[in-house]
Amino acid sequence: IVCLQVSKSSSLGGQQILDCELNFPKGVLVAYTITWTKDGLKKPVLFNYYGYAPQIHETFAGRVRLVNGISLEISHIREEDEG
């Protein structure tokens, strides 16, 4: 898994993609889990086990989704999304 550790900014109400890439060993698809977390939250922003619908934190419901595999898109950005 390769996730770029970069600082990103967006306008309130805007959207942003947090980039991440998943490379399977020897190109063979295996079952996996994806967990996106945020400092200060006890539960993950998004948790997804391969083949199942993602579980999304209530604060981010309707505002986050996985794109390009495992990157996280956040829309309708709020001030409290920072961090």
N, C-alpha and C positions, 0 to 999 in steps of 0.2 A: 504494500500500500504506500503510495506516495501522495502526501498532502503538502501543498505549498504553504509555508508559514509566512504569510505576508499580511501587512496591514491594509485593509480595504475600507473605503468610506462610501457612503451613499446619503442621499437626501432623505429626510423623513417622508414616508409614503412611497419611497422608491423600492428598488430591488437590487439584489446582489447575489452572485454565485461564489460560494466557497469551494474552490477547486480541489479535487482529490481524484486519484487514479488507482485502479486495482489491476494488478498484473498477476495472473494465475501461474502457479509453478508449472513449468514445461507446457504452458498454454492449455492445461487441462482444467476445465470448470469444476470447482469444488463448492460445497455448501459453505456459506459464510454469514457472518452477522455484521451489520453496520451500526455503529453507535456514534451519533454526533452529540456532544455535550457542551454545556455553557457553565462557566464559573458562577457559583451562587445558586444553581438549581440542583435539587436532590435527584430528580428524574432526568433522563436524557431528553434533549430537544427532539431527537428522532432515533428510534431503534427499529432495525429491520433485520429479520432472519430471512435468508434466501428462500424465495418461493412463497412468502407470506406478505400480507399487507403491513405497511409500517405502522408502528405505534408512535404517535406524535404528542408531545407535551401540550397540555391545554392552552398555555400561553401562545403557542405557535400554531394552533389548529387553523387550517385554512390558509396558512401563510408560508409553509415550508413544503418542499418536495425534493425528491432525488432527481437529478438530471445527469445526463452523460454517465450513467452507471451509478457512481456513488458520491458525486458532488452534491452539495446542498444549496438549493436556491431559496432565498428568503425574500418574500415580497411584502408590500405594505409595511415597510420598516418603521419601527417605533424607537423612541429614544432609549428605552430599556433593553433593546436588543444589543446594545454596545457591549463589547467584552468577549 
